[in-house]
Amino acid sequence: MRVLQFGKCGQLALALAAARTDQTNYKVLGSADADFRDPDAPAQAVRDYKPDIVLIAAAYTDVDGAEADRAGAFAVNAAAPEAIAQAVNASGGALIHVSTDYVFDGRKTGGYLETDATHPINIYGESKLAGEQGVLKAAPRSVVIRTSWVYSENGKNFVKTMLRVGAERDELHIVDDQIGRPTSATELAITVWTAADAIAAGRAHWGVHHFSGGGAAASWADFADAVFEFQQAKTGKRPAVIRIGSNDYLRPAQRPKNSLLDCGLIKEAYGIKLKPWREALVETMARLEVSAGSSG
Ligand SMILES: NC(=O)c1ccc[n+]([C@@H]2O[C@H](COP(=O)([O-])OP(=O)(O)OC[C@H]3O[C@@H](n4cnc5c(N)ncnc54)[C@H](OP(=O)(O)O)[C@@H]3O)[C@@H](O)[C@H]2O)c1
């Protein structure tokens, strides 16, 4: 299986590379190699490498920044994935593209199904939805995986921010009225490779699929509490979590109140098992400790 991956240093990109056992016939391109702001750059890379499967782990992920940069968000999240999909379709390959729960407005009670109506409430979500639609139209042999609340030992994310800020303060005010399920980039990467292997084996199930961590629904405050429980067990110290509403923490982009994704379809179609998010968090925090130890 010849694989071309877009995204090199991002959370998912690094997790994909780490989870890949066979490094042959596997090419990874970062933004310096194929900048999505010029959609023809990644499309040309597809035409040059002629992969069986393309993985798009690259995206414009600055949710607040996108509010002031609609053109940038749409170039990277919509135009480039569609151009890649056109090139993939022309070459007879397949595509796995990653999207977000932010395509929904969060007004539903319970987990979102793939068939639920989309209605993004911020520009990032609009651009990601346009990307999904462009991909699926241009390349019917595509799998779109929508995920939520991604974190990892690498890059910028909620877990690392909590650990950094939590070490400096006695209490933190964290939003408690947005719920979801955190997703480990490692678990997401394993899911992407499972889908890629199934496609290569002729067991593809095309279209949109939802994937997140398993276990109970959580608010951002619950997520922070779980991070600090781990920290306390290791260091004996932790900050207090003061639970606040979204209205007390206004940001440029509005966030959905409900980010829960129903992951039944991907479990059935690709045999994916959802690791409870607290278990995956402990594993990521252990990797974070190892990398902190090795750099210090
Ligand atoms: N983070 C979340 O909480 C979250 C939630 C739901 C869905 N998602 C989706 O999950 C996927 C992976 O996200 P992530 O958290 O791994 O993102 P991330 O850590 O922010 O990494 C972004 C990736 O996109 C690449 N990139 C950014 N601008 C680019 C450009 N102009 N041209 C080419 N590549 C560019 C970066 O390139 P380099 O490799 O060169 O740095 C990097 O690999 C994305 O589709 C995202 O929308 C993320």
The ligand as a Gaussian input file, in Angstrom:
#p B3LYP/6-31G(d) Opt

LIG

0 1
 N       -7.308000      19.587000      17.463000
 C       -8.588000      19.288000      17.704000
 O       -9.096000      19.427000      18.829000
 C       -9.457000      18.768000      16.600000
 C      -10.812000      18.510000      16.867000
 C      -11.619000      18.017000      15.842000
 C      -11.069000      17.764000      14.595000
 N       -9.757000      18.035000      14.362000
 C       -9.225000      17.763000      13.028000
 O       -8.221000      16.774000      13.164000
 C       -7.235000      16.947000      12.144000
 C       -5.850000      16.947000      12.760000
 O       -5.763000      18.060000      13.629000
 P       -4.496000      18.262000      14.589000
 O       -5.033000      18.518000      15.945000
 O       -3.505000      17.178000      14.366000
 O       -3.931000      19.646000      14.011000
 P       -2.619000      20.435000      14.413000
 O       -1.884000      19.744000      15.500000
 O       -3.009000      21.853000      14.599000
 O       -1.721000      20.315000      13.100000
 C       -2.085000      20.967000      11.927000
 C       -1.426000      20.267000      10.758000
 O       -1.854000      20.946000       9.581000
 C       -0.754000      21.304000       8.830000
 N       -0.992000      22.601000       8.176000
 C       -1.424000      23.744000       8.756000
 N       -1.475000      24.730000       7.838000
 C       -1.079000      24.166000       6.662000
 C       -0.904000      24.669000       5.345000
 N       -1.137000      25.952000       5.033000
 N       -0.477000      23.822000       4.389000
 C       -0.221000      22.525000       4.672000
 N       -0.348000      21.995000       5.891000
 C       -0.778000      22.817000       6.882000
 C        0.424000      21.416000       9.787000
 O        1.567000      21.280000       8.994000
 P        3.064000      20.926000       9.493000
 O        3.111000      19.449000       9.577000
 O        3.975000      21.493000       8.467000
 O        3.212000      21.585000      10.840000
 C        0.101000      20.301000      10.774000
 O        0.605000      19.067000      10.336000
 C       -7.624000      18.232000      11.408000
 O       -8.359000      17.893000      10.259000
 C       -8.537000      18.948000      12.382000
 O       -9.438000      19.798000      11.723000
 C       -8.927000      18.508000      15.327000

